[in-house]
Amino acid sequence: MPTTNGQPAPVIEVVEAGFTYRGRSAPTLERISCTINPGDRVGLLGPNGSGKSTLISLMLGAQSPSAGTIRIAGMAPRAAAKKGRIASVTQKCLAELNFPISVRQVVSMPQNNRLPLWKRPSAESQARIDHALALTGADQFADDPIGALSGGQLQRALIARALATDPAVLILDEPLVGVDPIGQEHFAKMIDHIHAAESAERDPASALAIVIVSHDLRAIAATCDRVLCLSRTIHEHASAEGLTPEVLAEIFHHDVAGIAPHHPDCGCHH
Amino acid sequence: MHGSPATPLENADLTMAILTGVFIATQCALLSVLVVLKRMAFIGQGISHAALGGVGIAAVLGIMDGPWYFLIVGAVCVLAALLVGWMQDRKAIASDTAIGIVLVASMALGVTLLSIAEGAAEAAHDHAHAHESASGHEWEELLFGSLTDVGMFDAIVAGVLLLITLALALRFGRAILFWAFDERSACAFGAPTGAVQVGLMIALAATILASMKLVGVILATALLVLPGACALRLANQLPAVLTISIGTSLLALAVGLASAAAFTIPVGGAVVLALVVCYTLTWPLSRIKASGAGDPPNPPQRTST
């Protein structure tokens, strides 16, 4: 596992967190504890209804845990999200894609949204935006209208937007739903490239951590070093290799056809 | 309100009407781009109908013009806008249902209070005034606008409103764009989305209020939809969209005012018909542009709910 040099301050620290939706008796999340360090590439695996989206919303500060604590880059989640220290790209893009703006304008939105129109963004901010566009390959269509992009290009643009805020951790929620095998391969290469570039350029204690949330082990095995299996609580695995259908069935208490690869080995060797 | 749409130029201060029209057309054109992109056309309609409730309250208080009239009608519009926003945020009710309820409630309040005001005036033996204040012509002016009612005060209100809107747009343009493009992400990244939303609702209410006398309650919303809809069919870069929107709005105003003067027809109807003609023309124009430049225009905007 890269860049855990000494004892870097964790980018995500969840301690005994729980969450129960109002009006429900059973908790959605219970006694969740996990630590994600700078430079980690972690998969968060779980079937539908396992609490993945709830845990992500707690990490992003959209909701507060009913029990326990969550710290993001040493801050409360909401404060970290506002400062761009944690950024996410959601499965479903809710943006108004008919908007008459370019990809570059979209990527610059989070950084410059408080700047008056008569002020130009700083050189540092421009450099960060150019870097994020180059990292994701979105620089090739940076001046195209956002509405003219394909699904894969839009995903790159939105990942670039998240990276442009210089986050400590990037969360990608179900990034491979509806993506064909070639698209999945491109995605895995892009994640490798982003991870390698950000690890090489930054000091190890501030290397970018990436969390990939998925219900599909194949998506996680191709891109992550460590797997957190979520089923109301967390079961941690050092790699996807040991997650055979039998192990997954035990964790998730039911058939895992939708999660595990068809062949026990194939998920780990992309 | 003493004019008749059948003879709209009698007593009309045309300079003030034109000046007010230019301010309102520019203001509406700027906002209409956001209204169309954010699918807020129905909200605009709800707010404009809420204005009728305000007119009713003002009538009961015996105020039919001047700063207090603006203040009362404006307050009701802003309250209706904030009420719709609040009902939507609570998610207990669908957005269009919330607007539908506020819309009919305000209209019903307006009709009831205007009728009470008329009754009170009759009871005071002021038959002539009572007859005039609620006559068919008065309603027509309220709903479709009139040149004869527009004076210097209206021009000043519209001018100040435009200046405030331009200043706010320049200061908060980037946050407004982020909110309009992707509200959820804007909120997650700490953009002031709540303030932008409330600000836009108030701007819509104020714009409808300022447009009401010239183009009327029913047609005020048309000015908040059609210029933006035209521009978004013809351009895909924001500066061009805003320029075309303002240009279309001013062109339709000029054609509408000239037609109203030439054919003695209500201004609101004339302006909106001119806008509809412009919008119809954008269809062949966008096709010619697409085939000429190989640059597809934006797809047709989905209708607002």
Interface residues (C-beta under 8 A of the other chain):
Chain A: L60 A62 A81 K82 K83 G84 A87 S88 T90 C93 L94 A95 E96 N98 F99 P100 I101 S102 Q105 V106 M109 P110 N112 N113 R114 L115 P116 L117 W118 P145 G147 A148 R161 T165
Chain B: L37 K38 A169 L170 R171 F172 G173 R174 A175 L177 F178 A180 F181 D182 E183 R184 S185 A186 A188 F189 G190 A191 P192 L232 A235 N236 Q237 L238 A240 V241 P296 N298 P299 Q301 R302
